[in-house]
C-alpha cells in the first residue's frame, strides 16, 4: 500500500528543543510515512543543528524563511512553500515554531492540504514582544487555528494556557504530546564524573550548579547573574554556564571580571560531561515550553531549581509542598519565583544535604525515563497522524462535515 505523504516545516534548525524533536521525528517516521522536511535559514549567532538530521534525504531548504519578521522575505517563503506543497501533494502538513507555523499553515490552506497540524513548542505570547505586537500575534494565531485540524501542546500547562489564558485555540482541538529525547546515554554518567570535574578544576567539596541554554532575553540572564553574585559568600558553590546567543557578552564579562565562582564554556555540542560533573541544574527563564535541558538533567539523576513558568511546572514530580513563600519542593527539584534569594536558598538546601539531592535526582531520573523517552514521542505522533487520516478518509466517503473540533471552531 502506498505510504501517506507527510510534510513537516520548521523555521530553522537552531540550538534548542524544537530542532532536536524535528530531527528525531524526521528519521523515526520514515518507516510509516513518505516524509519531507522544509527548513529555513540559520541566523547569525545561532548554532546550526542540521547535523542532527544525519542525512539530507527528504530535506528541502527555503533560505528566505528566518526568525526575523521581514515582509518581502516572508512573502517569498510563502510562495516557495506553497509551490512545494502543490508539487508534493501531501496528506498532512505539520508545522513547528512560530514563523513556520504562520507561513506553513497559510501555504497548506492555499494548496488544499486536508490535514494541518501545528505544534506549540513554547509560545511568544508573553516575555518576547510589546503589548501591541503580542495582541497582533495572538489574533493571527486565533485566525490560523480556525483552519488548523489539530493543535499540539507539549504539556498540560501549555494546553491550559492556549485554551484558557490566551484563548488562541479551543480545548477540543488540542492534543497533548510530550517531548521525547534519547535519554539512554544519560542514565549512567557516574563513571564520567571524576574526569569531568577534574577537567573543570573542581574539588571534592565544590558543589557545581549548571545552567545551559540559549543566551537570549527570555532566559533571564540578569536573574542568573544576580544569583551568582549573591553566592559569592558561599565558596563551595560554583556555577557553570553553557550556551550561545546575543547576550553572550554579558556572561563572558561576568565570568572574566569579578565572578570567580562562574565559568562560561559557550555552546556545547555534547552536554553529557557537564551533567556528569554537576550536582544540580538551574533554570531562570521568564517563559518556557518544556525544557529539554531539565529533562536531560533529570535523566542524568540531577535535581533542579527552576522558575515556575510555562511547562516547567509539568516537570515537577509530585508530591509538591510549600517550603517558603512562593517556593515549592517537588520530588525531583524546586520551583521558585524569579527571586535570586529564593533561588539561592534552594541551591543551598541541595548543596548542604547530599541525601536530599540524591533522593531528588533518583526521582527525576524515574520521571524523565517514564514520561519523555523518544520512542513514546514517535508512537504518539504516528498514532495521531493515523487517527486524523482515518477521520479524513471517513469524511470523504460519507460526505460528513469536519471533526468535532473543527465544527466547534467554525460555529
C-alpha positions in Angstrom: 0.0 0.0 0.0 1.3 3.5 -0.9 2.6 5.4 2.1 0.7 8.6 3.0 2.8 11.7 2.4 3.9 14.0 5.3 5.5 17.4 5.0 6.8 19.0 8.2 8.0 22.6 8.4 10.3 24.3 10.9 11.6 27.8 10.8 15.2 26.9 11.4 17.3 24.1 12.8 19.0 26.2 15.5 20.0 25.3 19.0 17.1 24.2 21.1 14.5 21.5 21.8 12.3 22.0 18.7 15.2 21.3 16.3 16.0 18.1 18.2 12.4 16.9 18.2 12.0 17.6 14.5 15.3 15.9 13.5 14.4 12.7 15.5 10.9 12.6 14.1 12.1 13.1 10.5 14.2 9.9 10.9 11.7 7.9 13.0 8.6 8.5 10.8 10.3 7.3 7.6 9.2 3.8 8.3 5.5 4.8 8.3 5.2 7.8 6.0 6.7 9.3 2.9 8.3 12.3 4.7 9.6 15.7 3.7 11.1 18.3 5.9 11.2 22.0 5.0 13.7 24.1 6.9 14.5 27.8 6.9 17.9 29.6 7.4 20.1 29.8 10.5 20.7 33.4 11.5 24.0 35.0 12.6 24.9 34.0 16.2 22.8 30.8 16.1 24.0 27.3 16.4 23.4 25.2 13.2 21.9 21.8 14.3 21.2 20.4 10.9 23.8 17.8 11.7 21.1 16.1 13.8 19.3 15.2 10.6 22.2 12.8 9.8 21.5 13.0 6.0 19.7 15.3 3.6 17.1 12.7 2.4 13.8 14.4 2.1 15.1 17.8 3.4 14.1 20.9 1.4 15.6 24.3 2.2 13.8 27.6 2.0 16.6 30.2 2.8 14.2 33.1 2.8 12.4 31.8 5.9 14.2 33.0 9.1 13.3 34.1 12.6 13.0 37.8 12.0 9.8 39.3 10.6 10.7 40.5 7.1 7.8 41.3 4.9 9.3 40.6 1.5 11.2 37.5 2.6 8.2 36.1 4.4 6.1 36.6 1.2 8.8 34.8 -0.9 8.8 32.0 1.7 5.0 31.7 1.5 5.2 31.4 -2.3 8.0 28.9 -2.3 6.4 26.7 0.3 3.0 26.8 -1.4 4.7 25.7 -4.6 6.4 22.8 -2.8 3.1 21.7 -1.3 1.4 21.9 -4.7 4.1 19.7 -6.2 4.4 17.2 -3.3 0.6 16.9 -2.6 1.0 15.8 1.0 -1.8 14.3 3.0 -0.5 16.1 6.2 1.4 19.3 6.8 2.8 19.6 10.4 4.4 22.9 11.3 6.8 23.6 14.2 7.9 27.0 15.7 6.1 30.4 15.3 7.3 31.6 11.9 6.9 28.3 10.2 3.5 27.9 11.9 2.2 31.0 10.3 3.7 30.6 6.8 3.3 26.9 6.7 -0.4 26.8 7.7 -1.3 29.5 5.2 0.6 27.6 2.5 -1.1 24.4 3.4 -4.5 26.1 3.3 -3.8 27.7 -0.1 -2.6 24.4 -1.6 -5.5 22.4 -0.3 -3.7 20.1 2.2 -6.5 18.3 4.0 -4.8 17.8 7.4 -3.0 20.8 9.0 -1.2 20.4 12.4 0.8 22.9 14.4 3.0 22.2 17.5 3.5 24.9 20.1 6.9 24.1 21.5 6.5 27.2 23.6 4.7 30.4 22.9 5.6 34.0 22.1 2.5 35.4 23.9 4.5 36.7 27.0 8.0 37.9 27.6 9.0 38.4 23.9 7.2 41.5 22.4 5.4 44.6 23.4 1.6 44.7 24.1 0.6 45.8 20.6 2.8 43.2 18.8 1.6 40.5 21.2 -2.1 41.3 20.6 -1.4 41.1 16.8 0.4 37.7 17.2 -2.4 36.3 19.3 -5.1 37.5 16.8 -3.2 35.9 14.0 -2.9 32.6 15.9 -6.7 32.6 16.7 -7.4 33.1 13.0 -5.0 30.4 11.8 -6.3 27.9 14.3 -9.8 28.2 12.8 -8.2 26.4 9.9 -5.9 24.0 11.8 -7.0 20.4 12.1 -5.2 19.8 15.3 -3.0 21.9 17.7 -0.3 20.0 19.7 0.7 21.2 23.1 3.7 19.7 24.7 2.4 19.8 28.3 -0.8 20.0 30.3 0.0 23.6 31.4 0.6 24.7 27.9 -2.7 23.3 26.7 -4.4 25.2 29.5 -2.6 28.4 28.6 -3.5 28.1 24.9 -7.2 27.4 25.6 -8.0 29.2 28.9 -5.4 32.0 29.3 -4.6 33.2 25.8 -7.7 31.8 24.0 -5.9 31.1 20.8 -7.3 27.5 20.4 -10.3 25.6 21.6 -9.7 22.8 24.1 -11.3 20.0 21.9 -8.8 20.9 19.2 -5.7 20.4 21.4 -3.8 17.2 21.6 -1.1 16.8 24.3 2.1 15.1 23.1 5.0 15.5 25.4 8.6 15.9 24.1 10.8 12.9 23.8 14.6 12.6 23.9 17.2 9.9 23.6 17.9 9.5 27.4 19.6 6.2 27.4 23.1 7.6 27.3 22.3 10.0 30.2 21.2 7.3 32.7 24.8 6.2 33.5 27.1 9.2 33.8 28.6 8.4 37.2 31.7 6.8 35.5 32.4 10.2 33.8 32.1 12.3 37.0 35.6 12.2 38.3 37.3 13.1 34.9 34.6 15.7 34.1 35.1 17.5 37.4 38.9 17.4 37.2 38.6 19.0 33.7 36.7 21.8 35.3 39.2 22.2 38.2 36.6 21.3 40.8 37.5 19.9 44.2 35.5 17.2 46.0 34.0 19.8 48.3 32.7 22.0 45.4 29.0 22.0 44.6 28.5 22.7 40.9 25.4 24.3 39.6 25.0 24.1 35.8 22.9 26.5 33.6 22.6 25.7 29.9 20.5 27.3 27.1 20.3 30.0 24.5 21.6 33.3 25.8 18.5 35.3 24.9 16.3 37.7 26.9 13.6 35.2 27.6 16.1 33.0 29.6 16.6 35.9 32.1 20.3 36.1 32.2 20.2 39.1 34.7 18.5 36.8 37.3 21.1 34.2 36.8 23.9 36.7 37.3 22.2 38.0 40.4 22.1 34.5 41.9 25.8 34.1 41.1 26.6 37.4 42.7 24.7 36.5 45.9 26.5 33.2 46.1 29.9 34.9 46.4 29.7 34.4 50.1 29.5 30.7 49.7 32.9 29.4 48.5 31.6 25.9 48.0 29.2 26.9 45.3 30.4 27.1 41.7 28.4 28.0 38.6 28.9 26.9 35.0 27.1 28.4 32.1 26.9 26.8 28.7 25.3 28.3 25.7 25.4 31.0 23.0 23.4 33.8 21.7 23.1 37.6 21.5 23.6 38.1 25.3 26.8 36.1 25.4 28.9 39.2 26.2 27.1 39.7 29.5 28.0 36.3 30.7 31.6 36.4 29.4 32.2 39.7 31.1 30.8 38.4 34.4 32.9 35.3 34.2 36.1 37.3 33.4 35.7 40.1 35.8 34.7 39.8 39.4 32.9 36.4 39.3 35.4 33.9 40.5 32.6 31.3 41.1 31.4 31.4 37.5 32.8 29.5 34.5 31.5 30.2 31.0 32.0 27.5 28.3 30.0 28.7 25.4 27.8 26.4 23.3 28.5 22.7 23.9 27.6 20.0 21.3 27.8 17.3 24.0 26.3 18.2 27.3 27.0 14.8 29.0 30.3 15.8 30.6 28.7 18.9 32.1 25.8 16.9 33.6 28.3 14.2 34.8 30.2 17.0 36.7 27.0 18.7 38.0 25.5 18.4 41.5 22.3 20.3 40.4 21.0 22.3 37.5 19.4 25.8 37.3 16.8 27.4 35.0 15.9 31.1 35.3 13.5 31.6 32.3 10.8 34.2 32.2 8.8 31.8 29.9 9.4 28.2 28.9 7.7 25.4 27.0 9.1 22.1 28.1 12.8 22.4 28.9 15.0 19.9 27.1 17.8 20.7 29.4 15.8 19.9 32.6 14.6 16.6 31.1 18.2 15.6 30.2 19.4 16.7 33.7 16.7 14.6 35.3 17.7 11.6 33.2 21.2 12.1 34.4 20.0 12.0 38.0 20.4 15.7 38.8 17.9 17.7 40.9 16.8 21.1 39.6 16.0 24.6 40.7 13.7 26.4 38.2 11.4 29.3 37.9 7.8 28.2 38.0 6.9 29.2 34.4 5.1 27.6 31.5 5.6 23.9 31.0 8.3 23.8 33.7 5.7 23.1 36.3 4.7 19.9 34.5 8.2 18.6 35.0 7.8 18.7 38.8 7.1 15.2 40.1 4.5 15.0 42.8 4.1 15.5 45.7 4.6 19.3 45.8 4.9 21.0 49.1 5.4 24.7 50.2 8.7 25.3 51.8 8.6 29.1 51.9 6.6 31.9 50.4 6.0 31.0 46.7 8.7 28.3 46.8 7.7 24.6 46.3 9.6 21.4 46.7 8.7 18.6 44.2 10.0 15.1 44.4 12.7 15.9 41.9 13.6 19.6 42.4 12.4 23.1 43.4 10.0 25.5 41.8 10.7 29.2 42.7 9.7 32.7 41.8 12.1 34.9 39.8 13.8 36.0 43.0 17.5 35.5 43.4 17.4 35.0 47.2 14.7 32.4 46.9 16.7 30.5 44.2 19.9 30.7 46.2 18.1 29.3 49.3 17.0 26.2 47.3 20.5 25.8 45.9 21.9 25.8 49.5 19.4 23.2 50.6 20.7 20.8 47.9 24.4 21.8 48.4 24.3 21.0 52.1 22.1 18.0 52.0 23.6 15.3 49.7 20.9 12.8 50.7 18.2 15.2 49.6 20.0 15.9 46.3 20.4 12.1 45.7 16.8 11.4 46.5 15.5 14.2 44.2 18.0 13.0 41.5 16.7 9.5 41.6 13.0 10.7 41.5 13.9 12.9 38.5 15.5 10.0 36.6 12.5 7.8 37.0 10.2 10.7 36.0 12.2 11.5 32.8 12.5 7.9 31.6 8.8 7.2 32.2 7.5 10.4 30.5 10.0 11.7 28.0 11.6 8.8 26.1 11.8 9.5 22.3 10.2 6.2 21.4 7.0 7.2 23.1 7.0 10.5 21.2 7.2 8.7 17.8 4.4 6.3 18.8 2.1 9.1 19.9 2.7 11.3 16.8 2.2 8.3 14.5 -1.0 7.4 16.3 -2.3 11.0 16.0 -1.5 11.1 12.2 -3.3 7.8 11.6 -6.3 8.9 13.6 -6.6 12.1 11.6 -6.1 10.3 8.3 -8.8 7.8 9.2 -11.2 10.7 10.1 -10.4 12.5 6.8 -11.0 9.3 4.8 -14.3 8.6 6.5 -15.5 12.2 5.8 -14.5 11.7 2.1 -16.7 8.6 1.9 -19.7 9.9 3.9 -19.6 13.5 2.9 -19.8 14.3 6.6 -18.5 17.7 7.8 -15.3 18.3 9.7 -14.3 16.8 13.0 -15.9 17.9 16.3 -13.0 20.2 16.9 -13.3 21.8 13.5 -17.1 22.2 13.9 -16.6 23.9 17.3 -14.1 26.3 15.7 -16.4 27.4 12.9 -19.6 28.0 14.9 
